[in-house]
Amino acid sequence: MIHEIRLQTKKRDDMLDITAQVEKILAQENVQEGLAVVYSSHTTAGITINENADPDVQKDFLRRLDEIYPWNMSTDRHIEGNSAAHMKASTVGASQTVIIQNGKLLLGRWQGIYFCEFDGPRPRTCYVKILK
């Protein structure tokens, strides 16, 4: 079964911690050992695993991506004007896979799973597949 997580991002660049939603899905599936695949089907959003203890990490993460991929580049040719969002999404990646051990996500002490928005705000959906 594929599960949907529906989200509403609030800013053009945003990081939403979806760890609790993935854990809830895992509890519903009642899987003790396996893998959780978290996937974004959007070309201007991605999924990452990063620190969830200090919110400044997310601010720094987004700021540094803006430095690498500035929003307004006179040489960009994409008519929608969101080439930076596409570049950020490709850099972050569309999915993450997490090991399930003893019925829990095998994340480090300070790790969380994040949906990364790069062309918001807008409603989004990501998908979770639990593999036994």
N, C-alpha and C positions, 0 to 999 in steps of 0.2 A: 504494500500500500504506500502511496505517495501522499505525504501530508503537506498542507499549505500553511505558511505563516504570512498573514496579511499585515502590512505595515503602512504607516503614513509618515513620511519624512517631513521635517519642518524647515530645512534649509537647503540651499543648493548643494553644499557639501555637508554630509551628516554621517555619523556612525551610531547605529542603534545596537545595543547589546541584546542579542536574541538567545543567549545561553539558556535562560529559564524556559523559553518556549520550546527549545530543542529538548531540554531535560523532561518537560511535560510529555512530549511526544514519546520519548524513550520509555517513560513510566507506563504510558498507555499500551505500548507494544510489549512490555514486560520481557525484554531481551536481556539476558545476562552477559553474553559474549557476542561480539560482532563489530559492526562499523556503522557509524552515522554519517551519511553524506548530506551536506547542506549546500544547496545550489541556487544561484541567482540566474534567471533567464533573461536578464536585462543587459543591454549593451553599454549602459552608462551607470552600472552599479556592480558591486562585487561582494565577496565574502572573505573575511580574514579572521585569523585568531591572533589576539594581541592582549596586552595587559588590561585588566579591568579594575585595578585597585585605585589608580590615579587618573582622574578625567583629563589631566593635562597631557597625557600620552595621546589621547584621541585628537586633542587640539593641535599638538605638535605634528602628528601624523598627517592631518589634513593640510596644515600650513606648509609642510615640506612638499607634499604632492603639488600644491599650488605653485611653489617655487620651481619645481621641475616642469610642470605643465601649466603655464599661465593660461588664464581663460581667454584673454584677448590677444590673439596673434594675427597680425595683418597678413601673414603668409598662409594661414589656414584657408582651405578651399571648401570645406564641408559647408553646404548652404545653411544647415540648421545652426551653425555657429557653436556647436558643443563638442568640437574635436578634443578639447582638454578632458571632458568627461569620458570619452571613449578611451583615451590614452590611460587615464587613471584606472578605469575598470579593467583594462587589459593587464596593467601592471599588478593590480591586486589579485586578479583572478576571479573566475566565476564560481568556484566551489572550494570547500574544505572537507576533508574526511577525518573523523575523530574515532579512535578506538573506543569500544565499549568493553569495560571489564567489571565484573561483579555487579552488573546492572547500572553502572554509572559511566558517564563520559570521562575518559582518561585525559583530563586537562590538568595543566600545572596549577599550582596554588593561586597564581595571579592571572590566569588565562581566562578569556571569555571569547565567545563567537560573536562577530560583528557583521551586520549588514551595512555596507558602505555605499552611501548615496553620493553621486557626483553630478547629478543634473536635476535636482529637486527644486522646491518641494513637490512631492507627488505621491499618490498611492502606489505601493509596490507589493509584490508577492515573491517569497522565496519558498523553496521546496526542501523537504527533508525525506530521505529514504533510509530506513533502518534495515541493515543487512544482517541476517542471523548467521 
